């Protein structure tokens, strides 16, 4: 018999397979379309009868990844009104189970809970109720427009967490044992919500994969970007004007905007906090509004905003290879270009010399990838770990070091996802045809243990004893890998 659950709005009918119940595409808020696309999330609209929840729902407006990144990173684009939805995977039987809530990444302009890599069946198989969240992306989620609330994407995430608090017991989950986890923009969202009063008590543990707590820009700088976006669209920067636009036109303008920022990273035009917080990759992301985001999340966390909250944080070893490869720069960069990049992006004075000395036979593209990995990912993750450890939270750190055989990408950004979810069969574009399945078992088990027991299975990280679990064919804890390089940034 198909499983039936009552939630806010009415009854839903899911599907059961191999001891796992799946309920997909459940609305946690009313459809945010038309003018409502730029308004705060509203309560779910009730339905009559039993709502089918056997298929994923619509996705927030977005485009697929462009070539060549599309060959390794999957997209899920499904138009529809009910895109503010969650998907839930739960064991067939059980109560008071640990809950994990997933925020997908995608530079705040892409991502969906319907991507097959994010299937939560393995978590449910192992006694966890897992929830995947869709939230507004791009301009609807993060533009600063007159007449619109700020940070609508974060407000959606908070609305989804509130839905979890109020409804997850019906699936066997414990609302007082919620782990919020995410990767890339999703990880930055987790860190931001750690410091947000609006999310207080809605989650109790945090996992930050390839992200930090500095992705926030000032209101004034965000207005510069939104004004440029409005100019591209030929409308004023108001909620009313944007709400009347076709979402596809907004997507096209977002793409043009991102390319313009990357081509001309001028702080006078875009705002220094946009270029710094966006890592040179993102143009629309959380804004310091004094409400949902009171200040730079890193500062709030250091001051105890999430005091005592257990944190699991880490990166892949070669994050930035994905971005350089997609721009055809890994092979194109030469040693002569490295000092120019250092000057343009403000690298520490000794960065090129230190990283080159540690890799005497490496081509310039590899050296640039290592420097950019630390600048954009490893240093922010370490700063977050330092802040949360100082605030009394038990911090566990990891690094994913296994290199994919695909396209010379190495241990690149997003590579760990199929291992964390134990969904390697859905991740072959990035992991290749014969990935080490025992590594997926090991890493997935650690994430489950952290959600269940607050302990992933290795010692805590502190600035004095920086233990980092390195996941590879021979996984082992390492004390402070590459400390001379990291010291340049922190």
C-alpha positions as CSV (number, residue, x, y, z in Angstrom):
1,X,0.0,0.0,0.0
2,X,1.3,3.5,-0.9
3,X,2.3,5.5,2.2
4,X,0.0,8.5,3.1
5,X,1.0,11.4,5.4
6,X,-0.8,14.5,6.5
7,X,1.1,17.7,6.3
8,X,0.4,21.4,6.2
9,X,-2.0,21.8,3.3
10,X,-3.5,18.3,3.3
11,X,-2.7,14.6,2.7
12,X,0.1,13.4,0.4
13,X,0.7,10.0,-1.2
14,X,4.2,8.8,-1.7
15,X,5.9,5.7,-2.9
16,X,7.7,2.9,-1.0
17,X,10.7,0.9,-2.2
18,X,13.2,-1.3,-0.4
19,X,12.3,0.0,3.1
20,X,12.3,3.7,2.1
21,X,9.3,6.0,1.7
22,X,9.7,8.9,-0.7
23,X,7.4,11.9,-0.8
24,X,8.5,14.3,-3.5
25,X,7.5,17.8,-4.5
26,X,5.7,18.8,-1.3
27,X,4.8,22.5,-1.2
28,X,6.1,24.3,1.9
29,X,4.9,27.7,0.7
30,X,2.3,29.1,-1.7
31,X,3.3,29.5,-5.4
32,X,5.7,32.5,-5.8
33,X,4.8,33.5,-9.3
34,X,4.0,36.9,-11.0
35,X,4.2,39.7,-8.4
36,X,4.6,37.1,-5.6
37,X,7.9,36.0,-7.1
38,X,9.3,39.1,-5.3
39,X,7.4,38.8,-2.1
40,X,8.0,36.9,1.1
41,X,7.0,33.2,1.1
42,X,3.4,32.8,2.0
43,X,1.6,29.9,3.7
44,X,0.8,26.7,1.7
45,X,-2.5,26.8,-0.2
46,X,-4.5,23.8,1.0
47,X,-5.6,21.1,-1.4
48,X,-8.5,18.7,-1.4
49,X,-8.1,14.9,-1.5
50,X,-4.8,13.2,-1.6
51,X,-2.0,15.0,-3.4
52,X,0.4,12.8,-5.5
53,X,3.9,13.0,-4.2
54,X,5.6,10.4,-6.3
55,X,7.4,12.8,-8.7
56,X,9.7,15.7,-8.0
57,X,8.0,19.1,-8.3
58,X,9.0,22.1,-10.4
59,X,12.3,23.8,-9.9
60,X,13.1,27.5,-9.3
61,X,13.8,29.4,-12.5
62,X,17.2,28.6,-13.8
63,X,19.2,27.5,-16.9
64,X,21.2,24.3,-17.3
65,X,24.9,24.5,-16.8
66,X,26.6,25.8,-20.0
67,X,29.0,23.6,-21.9
68,X,31.5,22.2,-21.1
69,X,30.5,22.2,-17.4
70,X,27.2,20.6,-18.3
71,X,29.1,17.4,-19.2
72,X,30.1,16.9,-15.5
73,X,27.5,18.8,-13.4
74,X,23.9,17.7,-13.8
75,X,21.0,20.1,-14.0
76,X,17.3,19.8,-13.3
77,X,15.0,22.4,-14.9
78,X,11.3,21.8,-14.6
79,X,8.9,24.8,-15.1
80,X,5.9,25.2,-12.8
81,X,4.3,27.3,-10.1
82,X,4.9,25.1,-7.0
83,X,8.7,25.3,-7.1
84,X,8.9,26.2,-3.4
85,X,8.8,22.5,-2.5
86,X,10.6,19.9,-0.5
87,X,11.2,16.2,-1.1
88,X,11.4,13.8,1.8
89,X,13.0,10.4,2.1
90,X,12.3,8.4,5.3
91,X,12.5,4.9,6.6
92,X,9.3,2.9,6.3
93,X,9.2,2.6,10.1
94,X,10.7,4.6,13.0
95,X,10.2,7.6,15.1
96,X,12.3,10.3,16.7
97,X,14.9,9.7,13.9
98,X,17.6,12.2,13.1
99,X,16.7,14.7,10.3
100,X,19.0,16.1,7.6
101,X,17.9,19.0,5.5
102,X,19.8,19.6,2.3
103,X,20.4,22.9,0.6
104,X,21.7,22.4,-3.0
105,X,24.5,24.5,-4.4
106,X,24.8,26.2,-7.8
107,X,26.3,29.7,-7.2
108,X,22.8,30.9,-6.1
109,X,21.6,30.8,-9.7
110,X,21.2,27.0,-10.1
111,X,20.3,23.9,-8.1
112,X,17.4,21.7,-7.3
113,X,16.3,18.9,-4.9
114,X,15.4,16.8,-8.0
115,X,19.0,16.3,-9.2
116,X,19.5,12.5,-9.0
117,X,22.8,12.9,-7.1
118,X,20.8,14.3,-4.2
119,X,18.5,11.3,-3.9
120,X,18.1,10.7,-0.1
121,X,17.3,7.0,-0.3
122,X,20.7,6.0,1.2
123,X,20.2,8.3,4.2
124,X,16.7,6.9,4.8
125,X,18.1,3.4,4.4
126,X,20.5,4.2,7.2
127,X,17.9,5.6,9.6
128,X,17.8,9.3,8.7
129,X,14.8,11.3,7.5
130,X,16.3,13.5,4.7
131,X,14.7,16.6,3.2
132,X,15.8,18.3,0.0
133,X,14.9,22.0,-0.4
134,X,14.2,24.2,-3.4
135,X,14.5,27.9,-2.8
136,X,14.5,31.0,-5.0
137,X,17.6,31.6,-7.0
138,X,19.1,34.5,-8.9
139,X,17.2,37.8,-9.0
140,X,14.1,36.5,-7.4
141,X,16.2,35.1,-4.5
142,X,18.8,37.8,-4.0
143,X,18.3,41.0,-6.0
144,X,17.8,44.2,-4.0
145,X,14.7,45.8,-5.4
146,X,12.5,48.6,-4.2
147,X,9.3,47.1,-2.8
148,X,10.7,43.6,-2.3
149,X,12.1,42.0,0.9
150,X,15.8,41.3,0.8
151,X,17.2,37.7,0.8
152,X,14.1,36.0,-0.4
153,X,16.1,32.8,-1.1
154,X,17.2,32.7,2.5
155,X,13.7,33.5,3.6
156,X,12.5,30.5,1.6
157,X,15.1,28.3,3.3
158,X,13.9,29.5,6.7
159,X,10.3,28.8,5.6
160,X,11.3,25.3,4.6
161,X,13.1,24.7,8.0
162,X,9.9,25.9,9.7
163,X,7.9,23.4,7.7
164,X,10.3,20.7,8.8
165,X,9.9,21.7,12.4
166,X,6.1,21.6,12.1
167,X,5.7,18.5,9.9
168,X,8.7,16.2,10.1
169,X,7.4,14.1,13.0
170,X,4.7,12.7,10.6
171,X,7.6,11.1,8.6
172,X,9.3,9.7,11.8
173,X,11.7,12.6,12.2
174,X,12.7,14.4,15.4
175,X,12.3,18.2,14.9
176,X,14.7,18.7,17.8
177,X,17.5,16.9,16.0
178,X,17.9,18.6,12.6
179,X,21.2,18.8,10.8
180,X,21.4,21.4,8.0
181,X,23.8,20.6,5.3
182,X,24.7,22.1,1.9
183,X,27.5,22.4,-0.7
184,X,28.9,25.4,-2.4
185,X,26.1,28.1,-2.4
186,X,24.2,25.7,-0.2
187,X,27.1,25.5,2.2
188,X,27.3,29.3,2.3
189,X,23.6,29.4,3.0
190,X,24.1,27.0,6.0
191,X,26.9,29.2,7.4
192,X,24.7,32.3,6.8
193,X,21.8,30.8,8.7
194,X,24.1,29.8,11.6
195,X,24.4,33.5,12.2
196,X,20.8,34.5,11.4
197,X,18.4,35.3,14.2
198,X,15.5,34.3,11.9
199,X,16.8,30.7,11.8
200,X,17.4,30.4,15.5
201,X,16.5,26.9,16.9
202,X,15.3,25.6,13.5
203,X,18.5,23.4,13.2
204,X,20.9,22.0,15.7
205,X,24.0,20.8,13.7
206,X,25.6,22.1,10.6
207,X,27.6,20.6,7.7
208,X,29.4,23.1,5.4
209,X,30.8,21.4,2.2
210,X,33.0,23.7,0.1
211,X,31.8,27.0,1.6
212,X,32.5,29.6,4.2
213,X,30.8,32.4,6.2
214,X,31.9,35.4,4.2
215,X,29.5,35.3,1.2
216,X,27.5,38.4,2.0
217,X,27.6,41.9,0.4
218,X,26.4,45.3,1.6
219,X,23.1,46.7,0.6
220,X,24.7,49.5,-1.3
221,X,26.9,47.2,-3.4
222,X,24.0,44.8,-4.0
223,X,22.0,47.8,-5.3
224,X,24.7,48.5,-7.8
225,X,24.4,45.0,-9.2
226,X,20.6,45.1,-9.2
227,X,20.6,48.5,-11.0
228,X,22.9,47.0,-13.7
229,X,20.5,44.0,-14.0
230,X,17.5,46.4,-14.3
231,X,19.3,48.4,-17.0
232,X,19.9,45.2,-19.0
233,X,16.2,44.5,-18.8
234,X,15.2,48.0,-19.5
235,X,13.0,48.4,-16.4
236,X,13.4,50.2,-13.0
237,X,14.8,48.2,-10.1
238,X,11.5,47.6,-8.5
239,X,9.6,44.5,-7.4
240,X,6.6,45.6,-9.5
241,X,8.7,45.9,-12.7
242,X,10.5,42.7,-12.2
243,X,7.3,40.8,-11.3
244,X,5.8,41.7,-14.6
245,X,8.8,40.3,-16.6
246,X,9.0,36.9,-18.2
247,X,11.3,34.8,-15.9
248,X,13.3,33.7,-19.0
249,X,14.2,37.3,-19.8
250,X,15.5,37.7,-16.2
251,X,17.6,34.6,-16.6
252,X,19.2,35.9,-19.8
253,X,20.0,39.2,-18.1
254,X,21.5,37.3,-15.1
255,X,23.8,35.4,-17.4
256,X,25.0,38.6,-19.2
257,X,25.5,40.3,-15.8
258,X,27.7,37.5,-14.5
259,X,29.8,37.5,-17.6
260,X,30.2,41.3,-17.4
261,X,31.4,41.1,-13.8
262,X,33.9,38.4,-14.6
263,X,35.2,40.3,-17.6
264,X,35.6,43.6,-15.7
265,X,35.9,43.1,-11.9
266,X,35.8,46.8,-11.2
267,X,35.0,47.5,-7.5
268,X,33.8,51.0,-8.5
269,X,31.2,49.6,-10.8
270,X,30.1,46.5,-8.9
271,X,31.1,47.2,-5.3
272,X,34.1,45.7,-3.4
273,X,31.9,43.5,-1.2
274,X,30.3,41.9,-4.3
275,X,33.6,41.0,-5.8
276,X,35.0,39.8,-2.5
277,X,32.0,37.8,-1.3
278,X,31.2,36.5,-4.7
279,X,34.6,34.9,-5.1
280,X,34.7,36.3,-8.7
281,X,32.1,33.7,-9.6
282,X,28.8,34.9,-8.1
283,X,26.9,38.1,-8.8
284,X,23.7,37.5,-6.8
285,X,24.0,36.2,-3.3
286,X,23.1,37.1,0.3
287,X,22.9,40.7,1.4
288,X,23.6,42.2,4.8
289,X,20.2,43.6,5.5
290,X,20.2,43.9,9.3
291,X,17.4,41.4,9.6
292,X,17.9,38.0,8.0
293,X,21.6,38.7,7.6
294,X,22.6,41.1,10.5
295,X,26.2,41.4,9.4
296,X,29.0,39.3,7.8
297,X,28.1,35.8,9.1
298,X,31.7,35.1,10.0
299,X,31.6,37.9,12.5
300,X,28.3,36.8,14.0
301,X,29.5,33.2,14.4
302,X,32.8,34.4,16.0
303,X,30.6,36.3,18.5
304,X,28.6,33.2,19.4
305,X,25.6,33.4,17.1
306,X,25.6,29.6,16.9
307,X,27.5,28.9,20.2
308,X,27.9,25.3,20.9
309,X,26.5,24.0,17.6
310,X,28.4,21.0,16.3
311,X,30.0,21.7,12.9
312,X,31.4,19.5,10.1
313,X,33.3,21.6,7.6
314,X,35.6,20.9,4.7
315,X,36.6,21.2,1.1
316,X,37.9,19.1,-1.8
317,X,41.7,19.3,-2.3
318,X,41.5,20.9,-5.8
319,X,38.2,22.9,-5.8
320,X,39.1,25.4,-8.4
321,X,40.2,23.0,-11.1
322,X,36.5,22.7,-12.1
323,X,36.2,26.4,-12.9
324,X,39.5,26.8,-14.6
325,X,38.8,23.7,-16.7
326,X,35.4,24.9,-17.7
327,X,36.9,28.2,-18.9
328,X,39.7,26.3,-20.8
329,X,42.4,27.9,-18.6
330,X,44.1,24.9,-17.0
331,X,46.3,24.4,-20.0
332,X,46.2,27.9,-21.3
333,X,47.8,29.6,-18.3
334,X,51.6,30.2,-18.3
335,X,54.0,31.0,-15.6
336,X,54.3,34.5,-16.8
337,X,50.6,35.0,-16.2
338,X,50.7,34.1,-12.5
339,X,52.1,37.4,-11.2
340,X,49.5,39.2,-13.3
341,X,46.7,37.2,-11.7
342,X,48.3,37.8,-8.3
343,X,48.1,41.6,-8.8
344,X,44.6,41.5,-10.3
345,X,43.1,39.4,-7.6
346,X,45.1,40.6,-4.6
347,X,46.9,37.3,-3.7
348,X,49.4,37.5,-0.9
349,X,52.8,38.7,-1.9
350,X,54.5,35.3,-1.4
351,X,51.6,33.1,-2.8
352,X,53.0,32.4,-6.3
353,X,56.5,31.7,-5.0
354,X,55.3,29.4,-2.1
355,X,52.9,27.4,-4.2
356,X,55.4,27.1,-7.0
357,X,58.2,25.9,-4.7
358,X,55.9,23.2,-3.3
359,X,55.0,22.1,-6.8
360,X,58.3,22.5,-8.8
361,X,57.1,20.3,-11.7
362,X,53.5,21.5,-11.9
363,X,52.2,23.5,-14.9
364,X,51.0,27.1,-14.2
365,X,47.3,26.0,-14.4
366,X,47.8,23.6,-11.5
367,X,49.5,26.3,-9.4
368,X,46.7,28.8,-10.1
369,X,44.1,26.2,-9.2
370,X,45.8,25.5,-5.9
371,X,46.1,29.2,-5.0
372,X,42.5,29.9,-6.0
373,X,41.2,26.8,-4.2
374,X,42.7,28.1,-0.9
375,X,41.6,31.7,-1.5
376,X,38.0,30.9,-2.4
377,X,37.3,27.8,-0.4
378,X,39.9,26.4,2.1
379,X,40.8,29.7,3.8
380,X,37.1,30.6,4.3
381,X,36.3,27.1,5.6
382,X,39.2,27.3,8.0
383,X,38.1,30.8,9.2
384,X,34.6,29.4,9.9
385,X,36.1,26.4,11.8
386,X,38.2,28.8,13.9
387,X,35.2,31.0,14.7
388,X,32.9,28.2,15.7
389,X,35.6,26.4,17.7
390,X,36.1,29.7,19.6
391,X,32.4,29.9,20.2
392,X,32.3,26.5,21.9
393,X,31.1,24.3,19.1
394,X,32.7,20.9,18.4
395,X,34.3,21.3,15.0
396,X,35.2,18.3,12.7
397,X,37.2,19.0,9.5
398,X,37.6,17.0,6.4
399,X,39.2,17.2,2.9
400,X,38.2,15.1,0.0
401,X,41.3,14.2,-1.9
402,X,40.4,11.4,-4.3
403,X,41.0,12.6,-7.9
404,X,38.5,11.9,-10.5
405,X,39.8,10.5,-13.8
406,X,37.5,12.7,-15.8
407,X,38.9,15.6,-17.8
408,X,42.0,16.1,-15.7
409,X,39.7,17.6,-13.0
410,X,41.5,16.0,-10.0
411,X,39.8,16.4,-6.6
412,X,37.6,19.2,-7.9
413,X,34.6,21.2,-6.6
414,X,31.4,19.1,-6.2
415,X,33.3,15.8,-6.6
416,X,32.4,14.6,-3.1
417,X,28.6,14.8,-3.6
418,X,28.0,11.4,-5.0
419,X,30.1,9.9,-2.2
420,X,28.3,11.8,0.6
421,X,24.9,10.7,-0.8
422,X,26.1,7.3,-1.8
423,X,24.7,7.9,-5.3
424,X,27.7,7.1,-7.5
425,X,25.4,5.5,-10.1
426,X,23.9,8.9,-10.6
427,X,27.2,10.8,-10.7
428,X,29.2,9.1,-13.4
429,X,29.7,12.3,-15.4
430,X,32.0,13.6,-12.7
431,X,33.3,10.5,-10.9
432,X,33.9,8.3,-14.0
433,X,32.8,4.7,-14.6
434,X,34.6,2.9,-11.8
435,X,34.7,5.1,-8.7
436,X,35.8,3.6,-5.4
437,X,32.5,2.6,-3.9
438,X,34.0,1.8,-0.5
439,X,34.9,5.4,-0.2
440,X,31.3,6.4,-0.7
441,X,30.3,3.9,2.0
442,X,32.9,5.4,4.3
443,X,32.0,9.1,3.7
444,X,28.3,8.6,3.7
445,X,28.6,6.7,7.0
446,X,30.5,9.6,8.5
447,X,27.7,12.1,7.6
448,X,25.0,9.8,9.1
449,X,27.1,9.4,12.3
450,X,27.4,13.1,12.6
451,X,23.7,13.6,12.3
452,X,22.9,10.8,14.6
453,X,25.7,11.0,17.2
454,X,27.3,14.4,16.7
455,X,30.6,12.6,15.9
456,X,31.6,11.6,12.3
457,X,34.2,9.2,13.6
458,X,37.4,11.3,14.0
459,X,38.8,13.9,16.4
460,X,37.8,17.5,16.7
461,X,39.6,20.3,14.9
462,X,41.0,23.2,16.8
463,X,43.5,25.9,15.8
464,X,46.1,24.3,18.1
465,X,45.4,20.7,16.9
466,X,44.0,21.1,13.3
467,X,43.0,17.5,12.6
468,X,41.6,17.1,9.1
469,X,40.1,13.7,8.0
470,X,41.5,13.2,4.4
471,X,39.1,11.0,2.4
472,X,40.9,9.0,-0.3
473,X,41.6,5.4,-1.1
474,X,43.4,5.3,2.2
475,X,41.5,7.7,4.3
476,X,43.2,9.0,7.5
477,X,43.3,12.0,9.7
478,X,46.1,14.5,8.9
479,X,47.4,17.3,11.1
480,X,47.2,20.6,9.3
481,X,47.8,19.7,5.7
482,X,49.8,22.3,3.7
483,X,50.1,24.7,6.7
484,X,52.6,27.0,4.9
485,X,50.2,27.7,2.1
486,X,47.2,28.1,4.3
487,X,49.1,30.5,6.6
488,X,49.3,33.0,3.8
489,X,45.5,33.5,3.9
490,X,44.5,33.2,7.6
